[in-house]
Amino acid sequence: EAGVTQFPSHSVIEKGQTVTLRCDPISGHDNLYWYRRVMGKEIKFLLHFVKESKQDESGMPNNRFLAERTGGTYSTLKVQPAELEDSGVYFCASSQLSGGKQETQYFGPGTRLLVL
Amino acid sequence: TQLLEQSPQFLSIQEGENLTVYCNSSSVFSSLQWYRQEPGEGPVLLVTVVTGGEVKKLKRLTFQFGDARKDSSLHITAAQPGDTGLYLCAGRSGGSRLTFGEGTQLTVNP
């Protein structure tokens, strides 16, 4: 069974440009999460989809970030316009069960974003 | 804002030594998870503890959840070079979002 995949693996853009990150969850997983780790900090939650609906987007840093999951399959995270502080590693995770104590989130390899 | 303080941040030991990594918070968590992350990959779940005082063992790794469910520890016995990696604790307190610690970078030298 294929794991969570993310594309691209790396992205280097200039400040002010737009970047779109893609996540393909494990097939059949209704829950999809985005997390981010900026340099020297812990991994932080961004948002949670249940199928195509945003269940919790309280971690989104500002309105330059837009996440979508049309059709409830893959998800995209767009940053527009990108700022220097957006640099970091963006992780996607998916799971079958939501909210349970034993829920297992499976993480993708991450997209390393560098904004110059 | 819930925080998980993980210590130490870096740990370099010789093969065969024992070590303990700590994860502490002032907040109560309904469950606490430990992950291991390799370079270029995402975190991989090692264990979930849900009951205060719970102890789980995974080969040479022992995980403990504090009685008050505010802290946890990971103990590795007779560390091996293959144990080298980034160890992360993450807590959940209702809902699905995970709160992560900053991680402990462990290096086991042969």
Interface residues (C-beta under 8 A of the other chain):
Chain A: V4 N31 Y33 Y35 K41 E42 I43 K44 F45 H48 Q55 D56 G59 F91 A93 S95 S98 G99 K101 Q102 E103 T104 Q105 Y106 F107 G108 P109 G110
Chain B: L4 S30 S31 G40 E41 G42 P43 V44 L45 T48 V50 L88 A90 R92 G94 G95 S96 R97 L98 T99 F100 G101 E102 G103
